[in-house]
């Protein structure tokens, strides 16, 4: 593993096949010899020259064969939002953690070779003492994103004219991720953002084709599923941690969204 000032590059190995993102995005390039990759609760078949864009706060598990190859790039959240990547749709990848999509793409073998070469160049620059190496690393990463964007599975309403709405929805989603255990009301988030609930809902619908309330619900379900699967907390503790006034409110909400009670889900 070699660290640059901001971008961290790792080869996929048995030591890093299980990951939990913090304040960084993961760009995962799968070469070959990888059976599958699980992101939170969704498992994907793995193919050579496949790339995944993983948002902060997500769990990743990579199932390896005996011989394998691939890379993981850790990109700080603030870097992806910076001017270096302005105009790229992948800057807004975090939006899709609440819309049921994981941004991913399968590259052609020829493009896959180029992307792997660029990742190796980023790795080489990260460990060098070359002046202004960061600019070279950012340029290579931006080129990788440009190659990937046209083939990426996600699709949303993006244009220069609605950049403000994209930023607004990104801010809203970040607020929900930070305050979902304090309030479930769209109106409370709109108040923090100094806009009307009606306009907030309009912006979310325009960008993601879902409602502002759906964002809150999806965030709660993501956190509930993580708690039920990966913690030993009681249903009562989980319900209070998620901001529900009473455990039965949480149980009713979970059953409505998932189709089974929290206790049943934990037992699967």
N, C-alpha and C positions, 0 to 999 in steps of 0.2 A: 504493500500500500504506500502510495506517495501522496503527499498533500501539497496543493498549491495554496496561494493566499486565500482563495475562496472556493475553488472547485476541487473536490476530492475524487480521486479515481481509484477504483479497486477492480481487480479481476474477480469474477465469480469463483467462489471456493466453498468448501465445507464450513469454513469459519464465518462466512457472511451470507449463507443461504437463507437464514432467518433474520429479517430486518424489521425494525419499527422506526418509521420516519419521525423526525422531531420538527425542526423549523426549516427543513430542506426538502427539495424535490429530488426524487430518484429517477434518473434516466437509465433504464436497464436495456442493454443490448444482448440478445441471445444469439450466440454463434451456432453451436450444435451440441448434441449430447445432453440436452435438457428435456425432461419428460413433460413437466407442467410447471405453471407458476400460479400460486394462489395469492390473491390480493383481498385482504380482509376475509370475506366469506364466499368469494367467487373464485372458482378454479378455471384456468384457461389452459388448453393444450398449447404446448410450446412448439414453435417452428423455427428453423434456421433463419437468421436475418429478421427476426421479430424484435420490435422495440416497444417498451412500456413506459408511460409517463405517470409516475406515482406521486400523489400529492402529500403534503405534510399530515402526520397523524395516522397513516395507514400501516397495516401489518402486511408483510410480504414473506412468503415461503416458497423457495425454489426447489423443485424436486430434480435432483441430478442423477445422471447415469454414471457409469464407471469412468468414461472419458467425456469431457465437456469443455466448452469454452464460452466466454462471455464477459461483459464488462458492466460495472455499475458506476455511474457518475452521480455524485451528490452535489446538487446545485442549491446554494442558499436561496431562501425565498426572496429576500430583498434583491438579490442579483437578477433573478428571472424577471422581476418587476422593473428593472432599471432600464435606462435609455438604450443600453446595448442591444436589447431585444424588442425595442419598440416596433409595433406594426405586425408582430407575429401572433397568430392565434394561440399558440401554445402557452403564451404568457398567462392565459386565462384557464389553464388546465384544471386548476383547483376548483373551478365552478362545478365540475362534473362529479365530484365526490358526493354531491347531494342530488344528482339526477340519474344515478344508476349506470353511469358509463365510466369505464377506465380508458383514457386515451391510449391507443396502441396502433401499431401499423406493421405490416409485413413488407419488407423491401425486396426488390429484385436482387438476385445474387450479385450482379455487377455493382449496384448501389450499396449493397451490404458490405462488399469489400472496401468500397471507398469510405463508408462510415466507420468501419473498424480501423482503417488506416488513420482517420482523423482522431478517433478516440486514443489510439496509440500515440499520436502526436501531442494531444493534450496531456497525456500521462508523461511524456518526455519533457514537455515544457514545464510541467508542474514541479519536476525534480531538478530543473536547471537553475542556473544563476543568470540567465539571459535578461538584460534590461528590458523592461516593458513586456515581460512574458505574458502578463495577464491579458493584454490586448490581443495577442495571438491566440490565447486560449478561448477568449470570448468570440473571436471571429470564427474559429473552428466550430465551436458549439453552435453558433448561429447558423452556420452552413449546414450542420447536421439537422437542425430544426427545419430549415427550408426544404431539405430533401424529404423530410418526414411529413410535413404538413399536408401536402396534396394527397397523401395516401392514408391519413389518419381517419379512424372510424367515427370520431365525433363530428357533429355538425350543429352549428348554431348560427344565429343571426348576427353576423359581424360585418361592420362597415365603418368607414371613417366617421360617418354621421352619427353612429350610436356608440362611439367610444365612451362618452359620458355615462351612458346606461351600463356599459360593461363594467366600468370602474365602480359605479354605484352598486351593482349586483355583487361584485367582488367584495366590496366593503360590507355589504349586508351579510353575505355568507360568512365572512370573518367574524362579524359581531355575533352571529348565531352560534358559531363554533366556540366562542369565548363565553357566551352568556346563556346557553340553552338550559342550564341548570338553575337560572335565576328567573327567567321569564319565557313563556311560550307565545306571547302575544305579538303579532306583527306590528300593532300600533306602538308598542314600547320601542321596538327597533327603529321605526319610522321617526319617532320623537327624538331619539339619539342622533339620527342622521339629519334632522331638521327638514324633513320632507313629509308629505302626507302619506298615509297608508295606501291610498288609492294610487298615487304615483309610483310608490315602491312596488306595488303589485303589478302595475302596468309594465314597469321596467323588467321585472323578473319574467313575466310572461313573454315579453318581446324578445328577450335574450335566450331564455331556456325553455320556453313553451310549457311552463309549469307555474303554479301560484307561489306567492311568498310564504303562505302557510305550509305548502308542501316542503319547502326548504327546512323549516323548523321540524316538521314531522320526520323527514328523512334523517336529519341530524340526531334526533332523539332515538330513532330506531337503530342507527349505526352504533351509537354509544350503548344502548341497551343490549344489543347483540354481543358487543365486546365484553360487557360486564358479565353477562350470563355465561359466556363461553370461557372467559379467561380470568375470572375472579371467583373468590369463594364468598362474596358478599350475599347476604340474604335478599330475597325479593323486596322485602321492606326497605332495606338499606339502599338498594339500587333505585327504588322508586323515589325516595327522598333525595338521593344524589342527583337524580335527573330533574328535580324540581316539581314533582307531583305532590299535591297536598296529602293524598291518601294512597296507600298501595293498591286499592281496588281500582282507582282511576288509572293507574299505570297498567294494571293487568287488562282492563277493558281496552285501553288504547293499543297495547301490544297485540292483543288478540284480533282487534279490528284490522291492524296493519299487516300482521304476519299470518294470521289464520289459526294460531294456536296460543295457548296460555304460556306465560314465561316459564313456568315449571316444566311444562311439556317440552318446550324448546331447549331448555338446559339439559334435559335428559337425552336428547338426540345425539 
